Amino acid sequence: MKCSYDPGQDFKQSMLDMIYEKELNSSQDMVDLLQCYLTLNHPRYHDIIVKVFTDVWSEVFQAL
């Protein structure tokens, strides 16, 4: 559990770290990542997680 003043930025950095460290590069990898974040975090953060995930997906896959 982590206290955050900017959960959106924290989720984004965490997702990017996971993508690069685990070399996630398929759409199924990304769906699994999203499911993991939704499962591990309280429902009050789900809207933020989905928004951040959408932004990260766009950034990562536009760069490829």
Sine and cosine of phi, psi and omega as CSV:
sin_phi,cos_phi,sin_psi,cos_psi,sin_omega,cos_omega
0.00,0.00,0.64,-0.77,-0.08,-1.00
-0.67,-0.74,0.69,-0.72,0.10,-0.99
-1.00,-0.01,0.71,-0.70,-0.08,-1.00
-0.65,-0.76,0.63,-0.77,0.12,-0.99
-1.00,0.03,-0.31,0.95,0.01,-1.00
-0.63,-0.78,0.97,0.23,-0.06,-1.00
-0.87,0.50,-0.55,0.83,0.02,-1.00
-0.86,0.50,-0.72,0.69,0.01,-1.00
-0.92,0.38,-0.62,0.78,0.02,-1.00
-0.91,0.42,-0.69,0.72,0.05,-1.00
-0.89,0.45,-0.66,0.75,0.00,-1.00
-0.87,0.49,-0.76,0.65,-0.01,-1.00
-0.89,0.46,-0.65,0.76,0.02,-1.00
-0.89,0.46,-0.70,0.72,0.02,-1.00
-0.89,0.45,-0.71,0.70,0.02,-1.00
-0.88,0.48,-0.66,0.75,0.04,-1.00
-0.86,0.50,-0.72,0.70,0.01,-1.00
-0.89,0.46,-0.69,0.73,-0.03,-1.00
-0.87,0.49,-0.72,0.69,-0.05,-1.00
-0.97,0.22,-0.63,0.78,-0.01,-1.00
-0.93,0.36,-0.65,0.76,-0.03,-1.00
-1.00,-0.05,0.00,1.00,0.00,-1.00
0.80,0.60,0.76,0.65,0.03,-1.00
-0.98,0.22,0.80,-0.60,-0.05,-1.00
-0.57,-0.82,0.07,1.00,0.06,-1.00
-0.94,-0.33,0.32,-0.95,0.02,-1.00
-0.90,0.44,-0.56,0.83,0.04,-1.00
-0.92,0.40,-0.62,0.79,0.09,-1.00
-0.85,0.53,-0.68,0.73,-0.04,-1.00
-0.93,0.36,-0.64,0.77,0.05,-1.00
-0.89,0.46,-0.67,0.74,0.04,-1.00
-0.89,0.45,-0.64,0.77,0.04,-1.00
-0.88,0.47,-0.73,0.68,0.03,-1.00
-0.86,0.51,-0.72,0.69,0.00,-1.00
-0.87,0.50,-0.63,0.77,0.03,-1.00
-0.88,0.48,-0.75,0.66,-0.01,-1.00
-0.89,0.45,-0.63,0.77,0.01,-1.00
-0.93,0.36,-0.58,0.81,0.00,-1.00
-0.95,0.32,-0.64,0.77,-0.11,-0.99
-1.00,0.10,-0.21,0.98,-0.08,-1.00
-0.88,-0.47,0.47,-0.88,-0.03,-1.00
-0.86,0.51,0.60,-0.80,0.00,-1.00
-0.81,0.58,-0.44,0.90,0.01,-1.00
-0.90,0.44,-0.32,0.95,0.01,-1.00
-0.99,-0.12,-0.07,1.00,-0.10,-1.00
-0.87,0.49,-0.65,0.76,0.03,-1.00
-0.88,0.48,-0.69,0.73,0.02,-1.00
-0.90,0.43,-0.69,0.72,-0.02,-1.00
-0.87,0.49,-0.71,0.70,-0.01,-1.00
-0.90,0.44,-0.67,0.74,0.03,-1.00
-0.88,0.47,-0.75,0.66,-0.01,-1.00
-0.89,0.46,-0.68,0.73,0.01,-1.00
-0.85,0.53,-0.70,0.71,0.03,-1.00
-0.87,0.50,-0.69,0.73,0.03,-1.00
-0.90,0.43,-0.70,0.71,-0.01,-1.00
-0.90,0.43,-0.71,0.71,0.01,-1.00
-0.82,0.58,-0.74,0.67,-0.01,-1.00
-0.88,0.48,-0.73,0.69,-0.02,-1.00
-0.89,0.45,-0.74,0.67,-0.08,-1.00
-0.93,0.37,-0.72,0.70,-0.09,-1.00
-0.99,0.12,-0.30,0.95,0.16,-0.99
-0.96,0.27,-0.47,0.88,-0.01,-1.00
-0.97,0.25,-0.32,0.95,-0.05,-1.00
-0.99,0.15,0.00,0.00,0.00,0.00
